[in-house]
Amino acid sequence: MLADADVASLIAYECVAPVHRATDAKAKGALTVHQGEWAYCVSEELSHHEWRPTGGLALADLQIRRLAMRGQLISAEG
């Protein structure tokens, strides 16, 4: 079971706007609040988001998924 602090730090929404997902790989992304819950966008844009529920993911999991989608993760299997 997750502690209250762990649940509070889960990201509830992820921006799937195509223009934001095509952002420069050097961008660090940004957290914001959407409908009272944490939301993450890979770009650092302030508007034109298209929010999709994540089901509650840790920020690290979203960032790993982003790298995997860009083909930047090296497989542990070689």
C-alpha positions as CSV (number, residue, x, y, z in Angstrom):
1,M,0.0,0.0,0.0
2,L,1.3,3.5,-0.9
3,A,1.8,6.1,1.8
4,D,-0.2,9.3,1.5
5,A,2.9,11.2,0.3
6,D,3.4,8.6,-2.4
7,V,-0.2,8.8,-3.7
8,A,0.0,12.6,-3.6
9,S,3.1,12.6,-5.8
10,L,1.6,10.4,-8.6
11,I,1.0,12.1,-11.9
12,A,-2.7,11.8,-12.9
13,Y,-2.5,13.3,-16.4
14,E,-0.1,13.3,-19.3
15,C,-0.2,15.8,-22.2
16,V,-0.5,13.9,-25.5
17,A,-0.7,17.0,-27.8
18,P,1.3,16.1,-30.9
19,V,3.0,19.5,-31.1
20,H,4.2,19.1,-27.5
21,R,5.3,15.5,-27.9
22,A,7.5,16.6,-30.9
23,T,9.4,18.8,-28.5
24,D,13.2,19.0,-28.5
25,A,14.7,16.0,-26.7
26,K,16.7,18.4,-24.5
27,A,13.5,19.8,-22.9
28,K,13.0,18.5,-19.3
29,G,9.3,18.7,-19.3
30,A,7.1,20.4,-16.7
31,L,4.6,19.6,-14.0
32,T,1.4,21.5,-13.6
33,V,-2.0,21.0,-12.0
34,H,-4.9,19.9,-14.1
35,Q,-8.3,19.4,-12.4
36,G,-6.7,19.6,-9.0
37,E,-4.2,16.8,-9.7
38,W,-0.6,16.6,-11.0
39,A,-0.1,16.7,-14.7
40,Y,3.1,16.3,-16.8
41,C,3.9,17.6,-20.3
42,V,7.2,16.8,-22.1
43,S,7.3,20.3,-23.4
44,E,7.6,23.4,-21.4
45,E,4.6,25.1,-23.1
46,L,2.0,26.8,-21.0
47,S,-1.0,26.2,-23.2
48,H,-2.6,24.0,-25.9
49,H,-2.4,20.8,-23.8
50,E,-4.4,17.7,-24.5
51,W,-4.6,15.8,-21.2
52,R,-5.0,12.1,-20.9
53,P,-5.4,10.2,-17.6
54,T,-2.4,8.1,-16.7
55,G,-4.1,6.0,-14.0
56,G,-1.5,7.4,-11.5
57,L,2.1,7.0,-12.5
58,A,5.3,8.2,-10.9
59,L,7.1,11.0,-12.7
60,A,10.1,8.6,-13.3
61,D,7.8,6.1,-15.1
62,L,6.5,8.9,-17.4
63,Q,10.1,10.0,-18.2
64,I,11.2,6.5,-18.9
65,R,8.3,6.0,-21.2
66,R,9.2,9.2,-23.0
67,L,12.8,8.0,-23.5
68,A,11.6,4.6,-24.7
69,M,9.3,6.3,-27.3
70,R,12.2,8.3,-28.6
71,G,14.4,5.1,-28.8
72,Q,16.9,6.5,-26.3
73,L,16.8,3.7,-23.8
74,I,19.5,1.0,-24.0
75,S,18.2,-2.5,-23.5
76,A,19.5,-4.3,-20.5
77,E,19.8,-7.3,-22.7
78,G,22.3,-5.6,-25.0
